[in-house]
Amino acid sequence: MQKLVIASGNQGKLRELAALLEPLNFEVHTQAEFNVPDVPETGTTFVENAIIKARHAAEVTGLPAVADDSGIEVDALDGAPGVYSARFSGADATDEKNNALLVEKLRDVPEDERTARYRAVIVYMKHAKDPSPIICEGSWEGRIVLEPQGAGGFGYDPYFFVPTHGCTSAELSPEEKNKLSHRGQALRQLVEKLSQ
């Protein structure tokens, strides 16, 4: 089994990533197991931030690293929160505060104009100086509802309505979410590329 470090401390992401990478015979470790400190996400795009995180984890651990950067883009907010999704409500952001701010900003926007998408970029680097990292992207269309629905998922999931399924992301089973989600799409691309 090949060791691989995931450059994230987010437990929700780790579960999703580990489940999808398992069949490829990767022994998945979190960066926390190696005391890898968080690195400032100074990029202005999901791609830049994912590369920054993967390079940092590979540098500190000496292992191949996978990092993702993802967020939600709301059309009525000109694509915000975007790369700032995790810290939308400020330095002491929490899912609750971020969702409250999102709802507040969209309160007067008609339902059909609250279109949004989740976007994910996943980067795999063989080592810290990898000149050609594998970059995979996925996006998942939906719209924002103003009342939370469902108890699954994390982040903006209770407010992200999936029209094709008539429910929010938080109401989907983890298996169904992995099939549909931005991260699931990007990860399947990664699995495909790594298995070649």
C-alpha positions in Angstrom: 0.0 0.0 0.0 1.2 3.4 -0.9 1.0 6.1 1.8 -0.7 9.3 1.0 -1.3 12.4 3.1 -4.5 14.4 2.8 -3.9 18.1 3.4 -7.0 18.9 5.4 -8.2 18.8 9.0 -11.9 18.8 7.9 -13.3 15.4 9.1 -16.2 15.5 6.5 -13.7 15.9 3.7 -11.5 13.2 5.1 -14.3 10.6 5.2 -15.3 11.4 1.6 -11.7 11.3 0.3 -10.7 8.1 2.2 -13.8 6.2 1.0 -13.1 7.0 -2.7 -9.3 6.4 -2.5 -9.5 3.1 -0.6 -10.0 0.9 -3.7 -6.7 2.2 -5.2 -4.7 0.7 -2.4 -3.7 4.0 -0.8 -3.1 4.1 2.9 -4.6 7.5 3.6 -3.3 9.6 6.4 -4.3 13.1 7.6 -1.8 15.9 7.8 -2.7 16.1 11.6 -1.0 12.7 12.1 2.3 14.3 11.0 1.7 17.6 12.9 1.6 19.5 9.6 0.6 23.1 10.5 -2.0 24.8 8.4 -0.6 26.9 5.6 -2.1 30.3 4.8 -4.4 30.0 1.8 -3.2 33.1 -0.1 -4.4 32.0 -3.5 -7.2 33.9 -5.3 -8.5 30.7 -7.0 -9.4 27.2 -5.9 -6.5 25.8 -8.0 -3.9 28.1 -6.4 -5.1 27.2 -2.8 -5.2 23.5 -3.5 -1.6 23.6 -4.9 -0.4 25.6 -1.9 -1.9 23.1 0.5 -0.7 20.0 -1.3 2.8 21.3 -1.8 3.0 22.2 1.9 1.8 18.8 3.1 4.2 17.0 0.7 7.1 19.1 1.9 6.6 18.5 5.6 5.8 14.8 5.3 7.9 13.7 2.4 4.8 11.8 1.1 2.6 12.3 -2.0 -0.2 14.7 -1.0 -3.8 15.3 -2.0 -5.4 18.7 -1.3 -8.7 20.1 -2.2 -10.0 23.6 -2.2 -13.7 24.0 -2.6 -16.5 26.4 -1.9 -19.9 27.6 -3.0 -20.5 30.3 -5.7 -23.7 32.2 -5.5 -24.7 34.0 -8.8 -26.7 36.7 -7.0 -23.5 37.5 -5.0 -21.3 37.7 -8.1 -19.8 34.3 -7.2 -19.2 34.9 -3.5 -18.3 33.5 -1.1 -16.1 31.4 -3.6 -12.6 30.8 -2.2 -13.6 32.5 1.0 -16.5 30.0 1.7 -14.9 28.6 4.9 -14.2 32.1 6.3 -17.2 34.0 4.7 -18.3 35.4 8.1 -14.8 36.5 9.2 -11.8 35.3 11.2 -13.9 33.3 13.7 -16.2 31.8 11.1 -18.3 28.7 11.8 -20.7 26.8 9.5 -23.6 28.4 11.5 -22.2 32.0 11.1 -21.4 31.5 7.4 -24.9 30.1 6.7 -26.6 32.9 8.7 -24.6 35.5 6.6 -25.5 33.8 3.4 -29.2 33.7 4.2 -29.1 37.4 5.3 -27.5 38.4 2.0 -30.1 36.5 0.0 -33.2 37.2 2.0 -34.6 39.6 -0.6 -33.5 37.7 -3.7 -36.3 35.7 -5.4 -35.9 31.9 -5.2 -35.3 31.4 -8.9 -32.4 33.9 -8.8 -30.6 32.2 -5.8 -28.8 29.8 -8.2 -25.5 28.5 -7.0 -22.9 25.9 -7.4 -20.5 24.0 -5.3 -17.0 23.9 -7.0 -14.1 21.7 -6.0 -10.5 21.4 -7.2 -8.4 18.5 -6.1 -4.6 18.4 -6.6 -2.3 15.4 -6.3 1.4 16.0 -6.0 4.0 13.2 -6.0 6.3 15.4 -4.1 6.7 19.0 -3.1 8.6 19.9 -6.3 6.2 18.0 -8.6 6.3 20.2 -11.8 3.1 18.7 -13.1 0.6 18.0 -10.4 -2.7 16.3 -11.3 -5.5 18.8 -11.2 -9.1 17.7 -11.2 -12.3 19.8 -11.0 -15.9 19.3 -10.4 -19.0 21.5 -10.1 -22.5 20.8 -8.8 -25.5 23.1 -9.7 -28.2 24.0 -7.2 -29.8 26.9 -5.5 -29.9 28.3 -2.0 -32.9 27.9 0.3 -33.4 30.2 3.2 -34.4 27.6 5.8 -32.1 24.7 6.6 -33.3 21.2 5.6 -31.6 17.9 6.6 -29.0 16.9 9.1 -26.3 15.3 6.9 -23.2 16.8 5.3 -21.4 19.9 6.5 -20.8 23.5 5.6 -23.6 24.9 3.4 -25.3 21.6 2.7 -28.5 22.2 4.6 -29.1 25.3 2.4 -27.9 23.9 -0.9 -31.0 22.6 -2.8 -30.5 20.0 -5.4 -33.3 20.4 -8.0 -32.7 17.0 -9.6 -33.4 15.3 -6.3 -35.9 17.7 -4.8 -34.0 18.1 -1.5 -30.9 19.7 0.0 -27.5 18.2 0.0 -27.9 17.6 3.7 -30.8 15.3 3.0 -28.9 13.0 0.7 -27.3 9.8 1.9 -23.4 10.0 2.0 -23.4 7.5 -1.0 -25.8 9.6 -3.0 -23.9 12.8 -2.2 -20.6 11.2 -3.3 -22.2 10.3 -6.6 -23.5 13.8 -7.3 -21.2 16.2 -5.5 -18.5 18.5 -6.9 -15.9 16.7 -4.7 -17.1 13.3 -5.8 -16.8 14.3 -9.5 -13.3 15.7 -9.0 -12.2 12.6 -6.9 -13.5 10.2 -9.5 -11.4 12.1 -12.1 -8.4 11.8 -9.7 -9.0 8.0 -9.1 -9.2 7.5 -12.9 -6.0 9.4 -13.5 -4.1 7.7 -10.7 -5.3 4.2 -11.8 -3.8 4.9 -15.3 
